[in-house]
Amino acid sequence: QVQLVESGGGLVQYGGSLRLSCAASTLILDYYHIAWFRQAPGKEREGILCMTNNGSTTYADSVKGRFTISRDNVNNAVYLQMNSLKPEDTAVYYCNARDLWARDVWGQGTQVTVSS
């Protein structure tokens, strides 16, 4: 079964940093478009950034300049580096992989909490 597993979430203070990881089993992430989504309590899930399989990236305005996505093809993983964190970044963060036929694979999510 195809799986994505996120890790690296936790509690951090305002202005701090975290790096989330998204590791894959049974699929090669390099072939997929990768996106990170987040869902805050009481809000809809929102896409915050994505990277196509050829390396093009798109960032939501809310995270531009603070968050960075990167791939690690050796370890078959994707990372989300989050800097200058704000309380409004508090959410469950999800990794998504989409293939060329628009089939999606989701991870289980990891909680990020930013204290003020």
Secondary structure, DSSP 4 states (H G I P E B T S, - for coil): --EEEEE--EEEETT--EEEEEEEESS-GGGSEEEEEEE-TTS--EEEEEE-TTS-EEE-TTTTTTEEEEEETTTTEEEEEE-S--GGG-EEEEEEEE-TT--EEEB--EEEEEE-
